Amino acid sequence: MKSKTLFLFLMITISLSAQEMLTLQDCKTIAIRENLSLSIDSIKIKSAIHTKRAAFANYFPDISFAGTFLHLNKQFQLFENDILLPVVPHQAIDLNTMHINQESFSNPMVALLSFAIDPSTLQPLTDVNGNPVFRNYAWLPADQSKFGLKDNYLFNFSLKQPIFVGGKIFYSNKMANNSVEIAKYKTEMDKQNLLYEIEDMYYKTWIIDKKCKLAHKYLELLQEIEKDIKNYIDEGIATTNQLLMIQTKINQAQVNLFKAENGLTIQKQLLNQKMGRDIHQDFSLVDTIDFDINIIHLIINENLDINNRPEIKLLEQKVELSQNMLRVTQADMLPQIGFMANYFFVNPNPYKGFANEFGDDYTFGVSIQIPIFHALERYNKRQAALLQYKAAQIEMNDIKNLISIETSYTTNQLKEQLMQLNATNKNVELARENLRVQTDLFHEGILKLSDLTEAQTMWLQAETDYYEAYALVLAYYAKLKKDYGIID
């Protein structure tokens, strides 16, 4: 029997020693490491950084290569029908202008060499339209005017460099930088919200754990009184009615203890869930949580700047983003100037009679595009961006006012809880002394059992009120740090 008892004691000791002890900082570290929202925020920051780098690339030339293969079923033909080109003698050409001299045709020798002469009339022959018929013609057959190959190739290297686009690239880069900062402040905001929620839930778990321990101690006090009353009954100085009364209180205390333990289990599961762990993983909390009252008074009296909050920083970046968006829309209303250059290879070669070989050449130039009218599209875009900018400013100012009110409320609540903590601390001292005196008087036989149980109840309530006030001081202190953006 003794060996079994020793074995059971060792198993309980090992189980208790193996139970994980978590401090508040441990919970915060686990939550930051396991939280999925922060992981998503980290990915969004990286995405915004790559977007910023992509926007910065617009400062540099855009160099690209394009290749085209085109297979033709038929060749190109320049002439629909055969063409006859009249041939004139050199005497009909003005050597100064290298143009045909119309007056030269009045010279019989030139006319004889140029036109076909009717032997009967010795006049130039004419066609149905009355035009003279020339003596000689150059014949250009249509079927010989075909050119081009069935397989055609074009390879082109191009370069485009914006010279002036109204500041669009500059402000687009500023917008990309705003997006990076917004992602960072969003991450910091989520982190601070998470840290505050962890602190708040840790303090709630801690106060329930304290209530469980108080319930245990209260039950032990009642059980000690029960044991004493049983002894007094044996000695004939106590009644069965007193025993029944204390046993009734013991039963109720056991129910209250069971409720407190259930509440502690649920609260631990909630804390585990917030930390991103298995909700059934058990742990214990530190017995004492200290705070520096001087630091609390310093924060209360310093009236710190709420602009350190990541929410405010995020809103400021959104306002700046809207302002830069407005400038981008204004840039669309300005002329845009760009430089372009190309170097290409083409087959068939147009520089050698479309020979079946590659020919190459380069081009370069400057383009300018001036917007004139498009049904006020750009104007309306600018007005929409301007209204968004104004809305962002109003939203930021409104949220700043709400945060200021929230901070004032938290500060006042913290001051009240500090006063409440001081009062409950004094009440605990009085309740402990009263319980000690009442217990001594009961054992001396000069105090009724009901008075002793009332003193025990007063002690339990005083201890509970003290720990609740202590936990609320910690919670409001954490809330105030969050309001000022300094929680860590």
C-alpha positions as CSV (number, residue, x, y, z in Angstrom):
1,M,0.0,0.0,0.0
2,K,2.8,2.4,0.9
3,S,4.6,1.6,-2.4
4,K,1.5,2.4,-4.4
5,T,1.0,5.7,-2.5
6,L,4.6,6.6,-3.2
7,F,4.3,5.7,-6.9
8,L,1.2,7.9,-7.2
9,F,2.9,10.8,-5.4
10,L,5.9,10.5,-7.8
11,M,3.6,10.5,-10.9
12,I,1.8,13.6,-9.7
13,T,5.0,15.3,-8.9
14,I,6.4,14.5,-12.4
15,S,3.2,15.7,-14.0
16,L,3.2,19.0,-12.2
17,S,6.9,19.6,-12.9
18,A,6.4,18.8,-16.6
19,Q,3.6,21.3,-17.0
20,E,4.6,24.2,-19.1
21,M,5.0,27.5,-17.3
22,L,4.2,30.5,-19.5
23,T,5.0,34.1,-18.7
24,L,3.3,37.0,-20.5
25,Q,6.4,37.5,-22.6
26,D,6.4,33.8,-23.5
27,C,2.8,34.1,-24.7
28,K,3.6,37.1,-26.8
29,T,6.7,35.4,-28.4
30,I,4.6,32.4,-29.3
31,A,1.8,34.4,-30.7
32,I,4.0,36.5,-32.9
33,R,5.8,33.4,-34.2
34,E,2.6,31.4,-34.9
35,N,0.1,34.1,-35.9
36,L,-1.1,33.6,-39.5
37,S,-2.2,37.2,-40.0
38,L,1.3,38.5,-39.3
39,S,2.7,35.9,-41.8
40,I,0.2,37.2,-44.4
41,D,1.2,40.8,-43.6
42,S,4.9,39.9,-44.1
43,I,4.1,38.5,-47.5
44,K,2.2,41.6,-48.4
45,I,5.2,43.7,-47.4
46,K,7.5,41.7,-49.7
47,S,4.9,42.1,-52.5
48,A,4.7,45.8,-52.0
49,I,8.6,46.0,-52.2
50,H,8.6,44.2,-55.5
51,T,5.9,46.5,-56.8
52,K,8.0,49.5,-55.8
53,R,11.0,48.1,-57.6
54,A,8.8,47.5,-60.7
55,A,7.7,51.2,-60.6
56,F,11.4,52.3,-60.3
57,A,12.2,50.4,-63.5
58,N,10.1,52.9,-65.5
59,Y,13.0,55.4,-65.1
60,F,15.1,53.2,-67.4
61,P,14.8,52.4,-71.1
62,D,12.5,49.6,-72.2
63,I,14.5,47.4,-74.5
64,S,12.8,44.5,-76.2
65,F,13.1,42.1,-79.1
66,A,10.4,41.0,-81.5
67,G,10.6,38.4,-84.2
68,T,8.0,37.8,-86.9
69,F,7.7,35.0,-89.5
70,L,5.1,35.5,-92.3
71,H,4.3,32.9,-94.9
72,L,2.7,34.2,-98.1
73,N,0.5,32.1,-100.4
74,K,1.0,34.5,-103.4
75,Q,3.6,36.9,-104.5
76,F,2.9,40.7,-104.7
77,Q,2.2,42.0,-108.2
78,L,2.8,45.7,-108.9
79,F,0.8,46.1,-112.2
80,E,-2.7,44.9,-112.8
81,N,-2.1,44.9,-116.6
82,D,0.8,45.2,-119.0
83,I,2.1,48.8,-119.2
84,L,3.5,50.6,-122.3
85,L,5.8,53.5,-121.6
86,P,6.5,55.9,-124.5
87,V,10.1,56.4,-125.5
88,V,11.2,59.9,-126.5
89,P,14.5,60.9,-128.2
90,H,17.0,62.8,-126.2
91,Q,16.4,65.8,-128.4
92,A,13.0,66.2,-126.6
93,I,14.6,66.6,-123.2
94,D,15.6,69.9,-121.8
95,L,19.2,69.3,-120.5
96,N,18.8,72.1,-118.0
97,T,15.8,70.8,-116.2
98,M,16.0,67.2,-117.4
99,H,12.2,67.4,-118.2
100,I,10.5,66.9,-121.5
101,N,10.4,70.1,-123.6
102,Q,6.9,70.2,-125.1
103,E,7.9,72.8,-127.7
104,S,10.5,70.4,-129.1
105,F,7.8,68.3,-130.6
106,S,7.1,71.1,-133.1
107,N,10.5,70.4,-134.6
108,P,9.8,68.0,-137.6
109,M,13.0,66.0,-136.8
110,V,12.1,65.5,-133.2
111,A,8.5,64.7,-134.1
112,L,9.6,62.2,-136.7
113,L,11.8,60.4,-134.2
114,S,9.1,60.5,-131.5
115,F,5.8,59.8,-133.1
116,A,4.4,57.3,-135.6
117,I,3.7,59.2,-138.8
118,D,0.7,58.6,-141.1
119,P,2.4,58.3,-144.6
120,S,-0.7,59.7,-146.3
121,T,-1.0,62.8,-144.2
122,L,2.5,63.0,-142.8
123,Q,0.8,63.7,-139.4
124,P,1.3,61.8,-136.2
125,L,-1.1,58.9,-135.7
126,T,-3.6,59.2,-132.8
127,D,-5.5,56.7,-130.7
128,V,-9.2,56.7,-130.1
129,N,-8.8,59.4,-127.4
130,G,-6.9,61.7,-129.8
131,N,-3.5,61.1,-128.1
132,P,-0.5,60.8,-130.4
133,V,1.0,57.4,-130.9
134,F,4.7,57.2,-130.1
135,R,7.2,55.6,-132.4
136,N,8.7,53.4,-129.7
137,Y,7.3,52.0,-126.4
138,A,8.9,50.3,-123.4
139,W,6.9,47.2,-122.6
140,L,6.4,46.3,-118.9
141,P,4.6,43.0,-118.7
142,A,2.4,42.6,-115.6
143,D,3.4,39.0,-115.0
144,Q,7.0,40.1,-114.7
145,S,6.2,42.7,-111.9
146,K,5.8,40.1,-109.2
147,F,8.1,40.2,-106.3
148,G,8.5,38.9,-102.7
149,L,9.2,35.4,-101.3
150,K,6.7,33.1,-99.6
151,D,8.7,33.0,-96.4
152,N,9.3,36.4,-94.8
153,Y,11.3,37.2,-91.6
154,L,11.5,40.4,-89.5
155,F,13.6,40.7,-86.3
156,N,13.6,43.9,-84.4
157,F,15.4,45.3,-81.4
158,S,13.6,48.3,-80.0
159,L,14.4,50.9,-77.3
160,K,11.9,53.3,-75.7
161,Q,12.9,55.9,-73.2
162,P,10.4,58.4,-71.7
163,I,11.8,61.9,-71.5
164,F,8.9,63.8,-70.0
165,V,5.6,62.4,-68.9
166,G,4.4,65.2,-66.6
167,G,6.0,63.7,-63.4
168,K,3.9,60.5,-63.7
169,I,6.8,58.2,-63.2
170,F,8.1,60.2,-60.2
171,Y,4.7,60.2,-58.4
172,S,4.0,56.6,-59.3
173,N,7.2,55.7,-57.5
174,K,6.1,57.7,-54.5
175,M,2.8,55.9,-54.6
176,A,4.7,52.6,-54.6
177,N,6.7,53.7,-51.6
178,N,3.4,54.7,-49.9
179,S,2.1,51.2,-50.5
180,V,5.3,49.7,-48.8
181,E,4.9,52.0,-45.8
182,I,1.2,51.2,-45.6
183,A,1.9,47.5,-45.6
184,K,4.6,47.9,-42.8
185,Y,2.3,50.0,-40.6
186,K,-0.6,47.5,-41.2
187,T,1.8,44.8,-40.0
188,E,2.7,46.9,-36.9
189,M,-0.9,47.6,-36.2
190,D,-1.9,44.0,-36.4
191,K,1.1,43.1,-34.2
192,Q,0.1,45.7,-31.5
193,N,-3.5,44.5,-31.6
194,L,-2.3,40.9,-31.2
195,L,0.0,41.8,-28.3
196,Y,-2.8,43.7,-26.6
197,E,-5.2,40.9,-27.0
198,I,-2.6,38.5,-25.6
199,E,-2.1,40.7,-22.6
200,D,-5.8,41.2,-22.0
201,M,-6.5,37.4,-22.3
202,Y,-3.4,36.6,-20.1
203,Y,-4.7,38.8,-17.4
204,K,-8.2,37.3,-17.7
205,T,-6.7,33.9,-17.4
206,W,-4.5,35.0,-14.5
207,I,-7.5,36.4,-12.5
208,I,-9.5,33.2,-13.1
209,D,-6.5,31.2,-11.9
210,K,-6.4,33.4,-8.8
211,K,-10.1,32.9,-8.2
212,C,-9.6,29.1,-8.4
213,K,-6.8,29.3,-5.8
214,L,-9.0,31.5,-3.6
215,A,-11.8,29.0,-4.0
216,H,-9.5,26.2,-3.0
217,K,-8.3,28.1,0.0
218,Y,-11.9,29.0,1.0
219,L,-12.9,25.3,0.7
220,E,-9.9,24.3,2.9
221,L,-11.0,26.9,5.5
222,L,-14.5,25.4,5.5
223,Q,-13.2,21.9,5.7
224,E,-11.0,22.8,8.7
225,I,-14.1,24.3,10.4
226,E,-16.0,21.1,9.6
227,K,-13.3,19.1,11.2
228,D,-13.3,21.3,14.3
229,I,-17.1,21.2,14.6
230,K,-17.0,17.4,14.4
231,N,-14.5,17.4,17.3
232,Y,-16.7,19.8,19.2
233,I,-19.7,17.6,18.6
234,D,-17.8,14.7,20.1
235,E,-17.0,17.0,23.1
236,G,-20.6,18.1,23.3
237,I,-20.0,21.8,22.7
238,A,-21.4,21.9,19.1
239,T,-24.6,20.9,17.5
240,T,-25.4,18.8,14.5
241,N,-27.2,21.8,13.0
242,Q,-23.9,23.7,12.9
243,L,-22.3,20.8,11.1
244,L,-25.1,20.7,8.6
245,M,-24.7,24.4,8.0
246,I,-21.0,24.2,7.4
247,Q,-21.4,21.2,5.1
248,T,-24.0,23.1,3.1
249,K,-21.4,25.8,2.6
250,I,-18.8,23.2,1.7
251,N,-21.1,21.8,-1.0
252,Q,-21.6,25.3,-2.5
253,A,-17.9,26.0,-2.3
254,Q,-17.2,22.8,-4.2
255,V,-19.7,23.8,-6.9
256,N,-18.1,27.3,-7.1
257,L,-14.6,25.7,-7.4
258,F,-15.8,23.4,-10.2
259,K,-17.2,26.4,-12.1
260,A,-14.0,28.4,-11.6
261,E,-11.9,25.4,-12.9
262,N,-14.1,25.1,-15.9
263,G,-13.8,28.8,-16.6
264,L,-10.0,28.5,-16.3
265,T,-10.0,25.6,-18.7
266,I,-12.0,27.6,-21.3
267,Q,-9.9,30.7,-20.8
268,K,-6.7,28.7,-21.3
269,Q,-8.1,27.3,-24.5
270,L,-9.0,30.8,-25.7
271,L,-5.4,31.9,-24.9
272,N,-4.0,28.9,-26.8
273,Q,-6.2,29.7,-29.8
274,K,-5.0,33.3,-29.8
275,M,-1.4,32.1,-29.6
276,G,-1.9,29.7,-32.5
277,R,-1.4,26.6,-30.5
278,D,-3.4,23.4,-29.8
279,I,-6.3,24.6,-27.7
280,H,-6.0,21.5,-25.4
281,Q,-2.3,22.1,-24.6
282,D,-2.2,22.7,-20.8
283,F,0.1,25.3,-19.1
284,S,0.3,27.2,-15.9
285,L,0.7,30.9,-15.2
286,V,3.1,32.8,-13.0
287,D,1.7,33.4,-9.6
288,T,2.7,37.1,-9.4
289,I,2.6,39.8,-12.1
290,D,4.4,43.0,-11.1
291,F,4.0,46.5,-12.5
292,D,5.9,49.7,-11.9
293,I,3.5,52.2,-10.5
294,N,6.0,55.0,-11.3
295,I,6.0,54.2,-15.0
296,I,2.2,54.1,-15.0
297,H,2.0,57.6,-13.4
298,L,4.7,58.8,-15.8
299,I,2.7,57.7,-18.9
300,I,-0.5,59.1,-17.4
301,N,1.0,62.5,-16.6
302,E,3.3,62.8,-19.7
303,N,0.3,63.0,-22.1
304,L,2.2,61.2,-24.9
305,D,1.6,61.9,-28.6
306,I,-1.0,59.6,-30.2
307,N,0.7,60.1,-33.6
308,N,3.1,57.3,-32.7
309,R,0.2,54.9,-33.2
310,P,0.6,52.8,-36.4
311,E,-3.0,53.5,-37.2
312,I,-2.2,57.2,-37.5
313,K,0.9,56.5,-39.5
314,L,-1.0,54.3,-41.8
315,L,-3.7,57.0,-42.4
316,E,-1.0,59.6,-43.0
317,Q,0.4,57.3,-45.7
318,K,-3.0,56.9,-47.2
319,V,-3.5,60.6,-47.4
320,E,-0.1,61.0,-49.1
321,L,-1.0,58.1,-51.4
322,S,-4.2,59.9,-52.4
323,Q,-2.3,63.2,-53.0
324,N,0.3,61.4,-55.2
325,M,-2.6,59.7,-57.1
326,L,-4.0,63.2,-57.7
327,R,-0.7,64.3,-59.2
328,V,-0.6,61.2,-61.4
329,T,-4.0,62.2,-62.9
330,Q,-2.7,65.7,-63.4
331,A,0.3,64.3,-65.3
332,D,-2.1,62.6,-67.8
333,M,-3.3,66.1,-68.8
334,L,0.3,67.2,-69.8
335,P,2.3,66.5,-73.0
336,Q,4.3,63.3,-73.0
337,I,7.7,63.1,-74.8
338,G,9.6,60.0,-75.6
339,F,12.7,58.8,-77.5
340,M,12.6,55.6,-79.6
341,A,15.1,53.6,-81.5
342,N,15.0,50.4,-83.5
343,Y,17.5,48.1,-85.2
344,F,16.0,45.4,-87.4
345,F,16.8,42.6,-89.8
346,V,14.4,41.7,-92.6
347,N,14.3,39.0,-95.2
348,P,13.7,39.4,-98.2
349,N,16.1,42.3,-98.3
350,P,14.2,45.4,-99.5
351,Y,17.6,47.2,-99.9
352,K,18.8,44.8,-102.6
353,G,15.7,44.2,-104.8
354,F,14.0,41.9,-102.3
355,A,16.8,39.4,-102.6
356,N,16.5,36.2,-100.5
357,E,18.9,37.4,-97.8
358,F,18.8,39.5,-94.6
359,G,19.1,43.2,-94.8
360,D,19.4,45.4,-91.7
361,D,18.9,49.1,-90.8
362,Y,18.2,51.3,-87.8
363,T,15.8,54.1,-87.0
364,F,15.5,56.6,-84.2
365,G,13.2,59.5,-83.4
366,V,11.4,61.5,-80.8
367,S,7.6,61.4,-80.2
368,I,5.3,63.9,-78.5
369,Q,1.7,63.3,-77.5
370,I,-0.4,66.2,-76.5
371,P,-3.9,65.5,-75.1
372,I,-6.5,67.8,-76.5
373,F,-10.0,66.5,-75.9
374,H,-11.5,63.2,-74.8
375,A,-15.0,64.1,-73.5
376,L,-13.4,65.5,-70.2
377,E,-12.2,62.1,-69.3
378,R,-8.9,63.3,-67.7
379,Y,-10.6,66.2,-66.0
380,N,-13.1,63.9,-64.3
381,K,-10.4,61.5,-63.3
382,R,-8.5,64.3,-61.7
383,Q,-11.7,65.5,-59.9
384,A,-12.3,62.0,-58.6
385,A,-8.7,61.8,-57.3
386,L,-9.1,65.2,-55.6
387,L,-12.3,64.1,-53.8
388,Q,-10.6,60.9,-52.6
389,Y,-7.7,63.0,-51.3
390,K,-10.1,65.2,-49.4
391,A,-12.0,62.2,-48.0
392,A,-8.7,60.6,-46.8
393,Q,-7.9,63.8,-44.9
394,I,-11.3,64.0,-43.3
395,E,-11.1,60.3,-42.3
396,M,-7.7,60.8,-40.8
397,N,-8.8,63.8,-38.7
398,D,-11.9,62.0,-37.6
399,I,-10.0,58.9,-36.4
400,K,-7.5,61.1,-34.7
401,N,-10.3,62.6,-32.6
402,L,-11.8,59.2,-31.8
403,I,-8.4,57.9,-30.7
404,S,-7.9,61.0,-28.5
405,I,-11.2,60.3,-26.9
406,E,-10.4,56.7,-26.4
407,T,-7.0,57.5,-24.9
408,S,-8.7,60.0,-22.4
409,Y,-11.2,57.4,-21.4
410,T,-8.5,54.7,-20.9
411,T,-6.5,57.2,-18.8
412,N,-9.4,58.0,-16.6
413,Q,-10.3,54.3,-16.2
414,L,-6.7,53.5,-15.2
415,K,-6.7,56.3,-12.6
416,E,-10.0,54.9,-11.2
417,Q,-8.7,51.4,-11.1
418,L,-5.5,52.5,-9.3
419,M,-7.7,54.1,-6.6
420,Q,-9.9,51.0,-6.5
421,L,-6.7,48.8,-6.1
422,N,-5.5,50.9,-3.2
423,A,-9.0,50.6,-1.5
424,T,-9.3,46.9,-2.1
425,N,-5.7,46.4,-0.8
426,K,-6.8,48.0,2.5
427,N,-9.9,46.0,2.5
428,V,-7.9,42.8,2.2
429,E,-5.8,43.7,5.2
430,L,-8.9,44.4,7.2
431,A,-10.6,41.2,6.1
432,R,-7.6,39.1,6.9
433,E,-7.3,40.6,10.4
434,N,-11.0,40.2,10.9
435,L,-10.9,36.6,9.9
436,R,-8.0,35.9,12.2
437,V,-9.8,37.5,15.1
438,Q,-13.1,35.8,14.4
439,T,-11.5,32.4,14.0
440,D,-9.8,32.8,17.4
441,L,-13.1,33.8,19.0
442,F,-14.9,30.9,17.5
443,H,-12.4,28.4,18.8
444,E,-12.6,30.1,22.2
445,G,-16.4,29.4,22.1
446,I,-17.5,33.1,22.2
447,L,-18.5,33.5,18.6
448,K,-21.3,31.9,16.6
449,L,-20.5,29.8,13.5
450,S,-22.6,32.1,11.3
451,D,-20.4,35.0,12.3
452,L,-17.2,33.0,11.4
453,T,-18.6,32.0,8.0
454,E,-19.6,35.6,7.3
455,A,-16.0,36.6,8.1
456,Q,-14.7,34.0,5.7
457,T,-17.1,35.2,3.0
458,M,-16.0,38.8,3.6
459,W,-12.3,37.6,3.3
460,L,-13.0,35.8,0.1
461,Q,-14.8,38.7,-1.4
462,A,-12.1,41.2,-0.4
463,E,-9.4,38.9,-1.9
464,T,-11.4,38.5,-5.1
465,D,-12.0,42.3,-5.4
466,Y,-8.3,43.0,-4.9
467,Y,-7.2,40.6,-7.6
468,E,-9.9,41.8,-10.0
469,A,-8.8,45.4,-9.4
470,Y,-5.2,44.3,-9.9
471,A,-6.0,42.6,-13.2
472,L,-8.0,45.6,-14.4
473,V,-5.1,47.9,-13.6
474,L,-2.9,45.7,-15.8
475,A,-5.5,45.5,-18.5
476,Y,-6.0,49.3,-18.7
477,Y,-2.3,49.8,-18.5
478,A,-1.9,47.6,-21.6
479,K,-4.8,49.4,-23.3
480,L,-3.1,52.8,-22.6
481,K,0.2,51.6,-24.1
482,K,-1.7,50.4,-27.1
483,D,-3.5,53.8,-27.4
484,Y,-0.1,55.5,-27.5
485,G,1.4,52.9,-29.8
486,I,4.1,51.8,-27.4
487,I,3.0,48.3,-26.5
488,D,5.6,45.6,-27.0
